[in-house]
Amino acid sequence: MPIIKRYPNRKLYDTEAKKYITLDGIAALIRQGQEVQVVDHTSGEDLTALTLSQIIFEQEKKGGGFLPKSVLTGLVQAGGDTMNTLRRSLTAPLDLFRQVDDEIERRLQTLISRGELAKEEGMQLRSKLLNLGRRSSSADEDDVEQALAEQGVPKQEEIQRLSHQIESLSAKLDALLADNE
């Protein structure tokens, strides 16, 4: 894990690469899947969260739309509370399809148990309903993807990547809190 030292003049030094690095350079390391730690050169204080916040700020300032407003709002609302709240809010939409499938299954089982629907008919209906939601043409999917991208909605891969980063940060935060107790 690269350790980045921040000097009093606000310069950042990558101790692994043995050269100065910019916030964009740190962002590139993170995008490559590397985990970085930023520490104050004189005090040794961990400045990783602060630096990551600065990277997000700079990306937003450049107009890159790094994160959707809903995610930024969620970060502010979560405050110092816990990163688990944010993780749940990010992954909730991904869980929606499973919830719909579970609800279809539950309602069909109720109809079958009441005798209002034969088991065989219920299984056929279940198959049709569950497959109905999964069928779409690639053109429709492309249109949906483009519309979501225009609205700043992140792709599933981006949400999963953010979720993994949040889990990592949450674990580090928990460890820091445990060390301070």
N, C-alpha and C positions, 0 to 999 in steps of 0.2 A: 504494500500500500504506500503510494507516494505521500511523503510528509512535506507540506508546504509551510515554510516559515514566513510570517509576516513581520516585517521590520517597522520601526517607528516612523520611517518615511513612507509607509504604506506600500512599499514594494513587496512583492511575493517571490519567494525563492524555492524552487523545487529541489529538495535535497537529494532526490534519487537521480534526476537528470543533471544536477549540478549546474543549473542556470535559472535566470529569472523567468517568471511566467506571468501571464496576464489572466484576468478573470475569464476571458474567452478561451485561453489555454486550459484552464481548470475545467471549464464546461466541456471542452473537447475530450479531456481525460475521462470525465464522468460518462459522456456519451459512448465512449469506447468500452464502458463497463468497469472501469477502474474505480475503486473506492479511494477517496483522498481524505487526508486529515490536514486541517490548517491550524497552526498553533502560533501564538504570539512569541516572537523570538526572545524577548526579555523575560516575560513572566511565565511562559509555557502554557498559558491559558488556551483552551480549545476554542478556536474561532470558526470552526467548520460551518455551523448553522448560520452564523452571521455572513460568512463568505457566500454560501449557497443562496442566501436571501439577496445579497448584492448581485449575484449572477442573474437571478430571476428579475430583479429590478432593472438591470441593464438590458436584458432581452425585451422586456416590456417597453422600456424607454425607446429602444430602436424600432418599436412597432412590429416586432416579430410575432406578436400574439402567442408568446411562449405557452401561456396557460389560459384557459377560458376564464371569464370573469367569475363563473360559478365556483371554480376551484379556488381562485384568489379570495373570493368572499368566504368560502368555507375555511380557509386558513385563518382569516381575520376572526371569524366567529369562534373557531376552536381556541384561539388565543393560546395561552399556555396550558390549556386543559390537557389534551392528549392527542397524539397522532392517530390513535385508534379510531377516533371520531371521524377524522378525515378519510382514513382508509375505508371505513364503512360507507361513507357517502360516495366515494369513488367507485366502489365495487357493487353498490346496490343496483344500478341499472343493469349490470351484467347478470345479476341473479334473477332478473325479471322473467326471462324465458322459462327458467326452471320453476318459478312460482306459478306461471300460467299452466305449464304442463301438470304440475301437482294439483292445481285446482280443477282442471279438466278430469284428471283421474279420480279425484275425490267425488265430484258431482256424478260421474258415471257410476261409480261404486254405490253411491246412494240410490240412484235410480234402479240399479240391478237388485240391491238388497230390498227395496220396497216392492219389487216385482213389476215395476212399471216398464222395465226394459229387460229383454232376455240377455243372458250372459254373452251369447254369440253376437247379438246385435250390438251390445255395448262394446265388445272388443273391436268390431268393424268400425263403429262410430269413433272410438278412441283413436284407432289407426288413422282414419281420415282427418280428424281434428288435429292430431299432433303433426301429421305430415303437411297439412294445409299451411300452417305457420312457417314451415321450413322451405316450402317451394317458392321460388321466385327466379326470374330470369336474371342473367348476369347483367343485362342492361339496366334492370331495375336496381340491382345492387350498386352498380356504378353511379347511377343517378342519386341514390340515397347517400353513398359515400361522399360524392361531390357536394351535395347539399349540406351534409353534416360538417364537412371540412370548411365550407364557406361560413358556417355559423361558429366556427372555432371549437367544435366538439371533437375531442381527441379520439383516435382510433383505439380499438380494444388493446392492441399491442402497447400503445402509449400508456393506457390506463394501467395495464399489467406492470409495465416498467416502473411507472410512478408508484404503484402499490408496493413493488419490491423495494424501491428506494425508501418509501415511507416505513416499511417494516424494519429495514436496516437502521434508519434514523431513530425509530421508536426503541429498538433494542439498545442502541447507543445511549439514548436519552435515559432509558431505564437504568442502564449500567452507571451512568454519571450520577443519577439521583441516588442510587444505592451506595455509591462511593462517598457521596456528600453526607449521608446519614450517619 
